[in-house]
Amino acid sequence: MKRVWVPVLLAGMAVPALAADPAPGQLAQAVSEAELKTNITSLVGFGTRHSASDTSSQTRGIGAARRWAEERFKGFSAACGNCLEIIKPSEVVTGDRLPTPTEIVDVLAIQPGTSEPDRFIIMSAHIDSRNSDPLDSKGDAPGANDDGSGTAAVIEAARVLSRHKFPATIVYAVLSGEEQGLNGGKVLADFARAHGWTVEAVLNNDIVGNSTGASGMKDSGHVRVFSEGTKAVETPAQANRRRYNGGEVDSPSRNLARFIDSLADHNINGLDVKMVYRTDRFGRGGDQTRMLEAGYPAVRITEAVEHYGRQHQNVRVENGRRYGDLIDGVDFQYLAKVTKLNVAALAALARAPMPPAVTITGQVSPDTKVSWTPVKGAAGYKIWWRDTTAPQWQYSRMAPADATSLTLEGVVIDDWFFGVSAVAADGSESPIAFPGDAGNFVSVSPVKP
């Protein structure tokens, strides 16, 4: 849904919504369908990428696939003057789907920020695949779309954005072990926590390259963005305050989804975001869940219509119907649009300041005072408010860089939801932060090793 001019019924309050910034959209135009196809072709060529498959072969299995991703990152880094740091955090995991202790290895390419290297924006996808039997580590599991598409998008985003510099750090994360219990997401979350990362946003791309659903319905014009409503790390005391004062639809993840929705409207032709008010698809999961459980804002980006006959299936023909996650099930034009959205979002987030922490006061008053903590790189702040039943932010007012509060005269605190975004000198704007613990983008205190 686009932010548009909305008249306010109180004098002097009509303001334009967030202006379109062409820069993220321009960067996104460098995304190549040919590169995406090359990436998925390589991934499918490893036969299986099951988390417990061969790690020593140079041509088959999860080990070869991870080394391929690492080499791709190294090539991009060499082209940008060694601008990427490639690291491979790992943990040994045992579980129902990994009965033998198995090392789960993530491949991360870290692009340090120029002025805020301790603020992290992450794009992730899982490189592992599976077939009908989650324990089958030998049989073919091509995984072209699940999640070769997401992995290809992460690799392509690194190729495009490593040519540029941003204030905040961008992490391109290729994860393992998702199909065996979201293990790669946990490895990433544990690593981020152990190294004191302030993670502002995680864009987890899982199944993003198909435009024709199991019913035959085709939709190449939408992408779903799933976001949690209330924080997984919310304490009982915080939950009580949130239940009383609101915030059920204003977690950082939910406002991150709104941010991505606005970016699509202004920067990506032919692609609209469908926000889904769930952490993930019903009864299913993805690696973003592990990041949320660690207190980091995260969303899941997924195609609009899924083809279940191409997910977690042995390649076969049965009763005249084809099964299996093969490359001919990928719509590369659609995948390119989703990748462009990710590139635009990473660039916009890494260029803008961090969202501030916000508080509000104004009970038994005709006015509302909105206060916030200063953030690095902010040349100003935008105070937002909306009807409590409105899905998107409606009204806003600017405040200068040296301000830490603004009183909205005639705006009764009882009747509206409020938020604040930080604006850089070039106009880049952060996601909007809702007041209090429910909306604070920093839920856990970073702990340095």
Steps between C-alpha positions, in 0.01 A plus 500: 500500500644837401539787744322796345393850590231474765317808630500537877193645660706712737644834393851498360548123504475399134839360400631284217594142574845351453645630175621249245878474502616395152839375618394156629300439185793600281729258682242225458506534121843334497339165595549249218265215406793328332705508820208359698459216252873425509487483880205261514643285223815459707305418814283238330817351351615384844233228489401528864576764760356306792662616824639151567619439144861473381733776619821384328391462138581790270193442286217363717348573839473779752875545537551571129201737501632698798845526344340624179319776693822592678685526168229721356534735797879497468471598135277796582736604778801493269311724256428760770845515659439231763192680630339177627605294799399137452448297817348156562346464846393146587343282766466123534133400507313178582124462468210300360602587145873484575537185711878505452688806633539731200695821461272779377705767323378843388686706241489872573634784289524814714520844338611735781322831536696821451375685808283253694678163467328366814152538346408198287251447216474132400364325192481122542393181323564131555721307260401151618234292322299182560272257319196305620695331780652760738763243604613414146844655463595291192219540248463793266341813645547777239340776709481747213237717665517377861730664562726533201299808408566672832868404497537629143338827608744539792798433271369748244436767764862463611620539142299818450543675834864414569583761235363774727556627853246549777510639855375175656635147456326263259522123550427259215418174681487155338365265768501121538280257689165674453321187387622311808370745762587861409855432615679747277286783632597406852870491408466853358303628800749349746793650310338845487425490871848378594665776298283784627329583173222758505276340240251748361338276240508148356349431157465122475428386145355151482322376183498819292530388138172340395196685365257211432326332792389143556148591383632641172449858613774734373604809694820673398394837636508435874739377766402413855681648800425320827564680830439419865238705684644496850860432588612146565720637781223701667498465880176457698526858628553632148206294376273652764596854397458416132158343554385813681654771279523328160781374283367163383556601137802724552795280579825605329447212255154626411629855442789354300238331280323834455835655404558231235145544372560873446830431325331265256235760422759764417787304351404163350284493188254216479539374856279577797549379855224303667560536872393191694441545873663171599855405594494242220260290296244314708665215690829542313830672574813665371837621620364846587333332797838438666595865456171610655557264791832677557327838508595621152243659262445261209254429220446212262479585129319234295336474158129582475383150395683181591510178298502225762569228242842660452590516868655214700428250224696229321531580131244276324189481287197351677154466346610735227611768745860616535655538842833641611673832548659541157635812334220512243268590788682831557369820341821700468326825408301474823806400703684805363222728625513347848879532501472865396269560795758348735781707350296818534408414859858418602626823347225712655544347845879519496498860381238630744561546874391251764137537614490684835354376826167679556278594795170687517311693770174691500238328710216734610629759253381626159862473376750216458871534565717263299861457617792304358865423554746665258657266245825529308472644152158660546455842341141507620215288628153434365218450749223276367151420616205300369154378598525199728326286235700631202744250345748768387637821648292799391625835631840643582689808613871577486726595791862629475813299577550657843143427615419206726126561534204659325156587636212430264242757601142385470599137439353299789722212609204267551391503136819438303808283466831685481850439370824672403745447214849646466591688181853540361631812326442339159136427586546131577247402764505218749207270574253647745538401865192460719527627860625285786627145520240377251653706219864543599734365230756403766352231724822354639817666624798416280760295684857532378706180505 
